[in-house]
């Protein structure tokens, strides 16, 4: 094989290995594959990779060929005055004919793993304008001197390897960030559960004694105690909402299925909300079928769904507007819709309004109360029944929330009698 054929063969090998490198996203196996390829392409006794620590700026050995490569892990190499450091700073390859006589050679590594470095070829690992490390080939076989052809070969490999290393690092960082987010989400859920239970006991005492004092108080004191009771009830509703979400997320919540008339339940929810809606200057209309609509479902939990949808419509509809509630069939399923003439939902928020704690308004400037949990609870309860819920809206023209339920939930067969009690939200 002449020189040209040998060079073409090496380039073909680099192209072949580049496909393997880009498909390897785990950093450890990727680095091992790079050093094995580097040693083979340059006909060297071994190869190693040093990567720059983004935090300290130091170079550290990450892997090398040979059985003792694990002993190299994270050995620091000074940037100033070392061969690898010079390559890192100058971003140019260096050939060292005899490393034993070169004062820049960092001999501590060879002593640790029992390998003597004679000849050395070091090239930069560069991604765009950033040099992330150094790839080294050691102890050229045969004639013992690295050639310009070896430099070109190792540089070509290093350009592919640097991109693959950076990609693997990014994937690793994303995985770590995802794990951290999962842990934060778990801690947040645990905090909500613990805080809700811890707050409920003292609040029950406040409500009890405030109610007793209200009965014995004079007119002026009674008015003040009414304000205390209203504030305590509002706090209780917030705590109960947090508890409901906690039960829903932990999977402790179970359906207590009975057969009832959905038309009757929708009508009852509307009548309960009618005084509050009308006292806010709104009108409420209902469109219900004449015939019964029997459904196998958890009546209490569907009432929570209805209450939250009506409360949401009331909250975001200004005086003079209206709320329309309709019930009917959608094929073989039942459809409930709650439509308002309120402020509407921006298009970019439609996909997120069912997320926990999401608020369309900025938390510092929003005019409406609430914790952003009502609609996420609606979604969870509807999906527990095997149904689905979505929203349609035009900003400034109102919103329409649609719930579609099967006549019987998919979880009906797994219902037990020991279900966690679910609080009725108002």
Secondary structure as the mmCIF struct_conf table of DSSP 4:
data_model
#
loop_
_struct_conf.conf_type_id
_struct_conf.id
_struct_conf.beg_label_comp_id
_struct_conf.beg_label_asym_id
_struct_conf.beg_label_seq_id
_struct_conf.end_label_comp_id
_struct_conf.end_label_asym_id
_struct_conf.end_label_seq_id
HELX_RH_AL_P HELX_RH_AL_P1 UNK A 3 UNK A 23
HELX_RH_AL_P HELX_RH_AL_P2 UNK A 27 UNK A 41
TURN_TY1_P TURN_TY1_P1 UNK A 42 UNK A 43
STRN STRN1 UNK A 44 UNK A 52
TURN_TY1_P TURN_TY1_P2 UNK A 54 UNK A 56
STRN STRN2 UNK A 59 UNK A 64
BEND BEND1 UNK A 65 UNK A 66
TURN_TY1_P TURN_TY1_P3 UNK A 67 UNK A 68
HELX_RH_3T_P HELX_RH_3T_P1 UNK A 69 UNK A 72
TURN_TY1_P TURN_TY1_P4 UNK A 73 UNK A 74
STRN STRN3 UNK A 76 UNK A 77
BEND BEND2 UNK A 79 UNK A 79
TURN_TY1_P TURN_TY1_P5 UNK A 80 UNK A 81
BEND BEND3 UNK A 82 UNK A 82
HELX_RH_AL_P HELX_RH_AL_P3 UNK A 83 UNK A 90
STRN STRN4 UNK A 94 UNK A 96
BEND BEND4 UNK A 97 UNK A 97
HELX_RH_3T_P HELX_RH_3T_P2 UNK A 99 UNK A 101
TURN_TY1_P TURN_TY1_P6 UNK A 103 UNK A 104
TURN_TY1_P TURN_TY1_P7 UNK A 107 UNK A 107
HELX_RH_AL_P HELX_RH_AL_P4 UNK A 108 UNK A 113
TURN_TY1_P TURN_TY1_P8 UNK A 114 UNK A 114
BEND BEND5 UNK A 119 UNK A 119
STRN STRN5 UNK A 120 UNK A 127
TURN_TY1_P TURN_TY1_P9 UNK A 128 UNK A 129
STRN STRN6 UNK A 130 UNK A 140
BEND BEND6 UNK A 141 UNK A 141
TURN_TY1_P TURN_TY1_P10 UNK A 142 UNK A 143
HELX_RH_AL_P HELX_RH_AL_P5 UNK A 148 UNK A 216
BEND BEND7 UNK A 217 UNK A 217
HELX_RH_AL_P HELX_RH_AL_P6 UNK A 219 UNK A 250
TURN_TY1_P TURN_TY1_P11 UNK A 251 UNK A 251
STRN STRN7 UNK A 258 UNK A 261
HELX_RH_AL_P HELX_RH_AL_P7 UNK A 262 UNK A 279
TURN_TY1_P TURN_TY1_P12 UNK A 280 UNK A 281
STRN STRN8 UNK A 283 UNK A 287
BEND BEND8 UNK A 290 UNK A 291
STRN STRN9 UNK A 294 UNK A 297
HELX_RH_AL_P HELX_RH_AL_P8 UNK A 299 UNK A 315
TURN_TY1_P TURN_TY1_P13 UNK A 316 UNK A 316
TURN_TY1_P TURN_TY1_P14 UNK A 319 UNK A 320
STRN STRN10 UNK A 322 UNK A 330
TURN_TY1_P TURN_TY1_P15 UNK A 331 UNK A 332
STRN STRN11 UNK A 333 UNK A 340
BEND BEND9 UNK A 342 UNK A 343
HELX_RH_3T_P HELX_RH_3T_P3 UNK A 347 UNK A 349
TURN_TY1_P TURN_TY1_P16 UNK A 350 UNK A 354
BEND BEND10 UNK A 355 UNK A 355
TURN_TY1_P TURN_TY1_P17 UNK A 356 UNK A 357
BEND BEND11 UNK A 360 UNK A 361
TURN_TY1_P TURN_TY1_P18 UNK A 363 UNK A 365
BEND BEND12 UNK A 368 UNK A 368
BEND BEND13 UNK A 370 UNK A 370
BEND BEND14 UNK A 372 UNK A 372
HELX_RH_AL_P HELX_RH_AL_P9 UNK A 374 UNK A 384
TURN_TY1_P TURN_TY1_P19 UNK A 385 UNK A 386
STRN STRN12 UNK A 388 UNK A 394
TURN_TY1_P TURN_TY1_P20 UNK A 395 UNK A 397
STRN STRN13 UNK A 398 UNK A 405
BEND BEND15 UNK A 407 UNK A 407
STRN STRN14 UNK A 408 UNK A 408
TURN_TY1_P TURN_TY1_P21 UNK A 410 UNK A 411
HELX_RH_3T_P HELX_RH_3T_P4 UNK A 412 UNK A 414
BEND BEND16 UNK A 417 UNK A 417
HELX_LH_PP_P HELX_LH_PP_P1 UNK A 419 UNK A 421
HELX_LH_PP_P HELX_LH_PP_P2 UNK A 423 UNK A 425
#
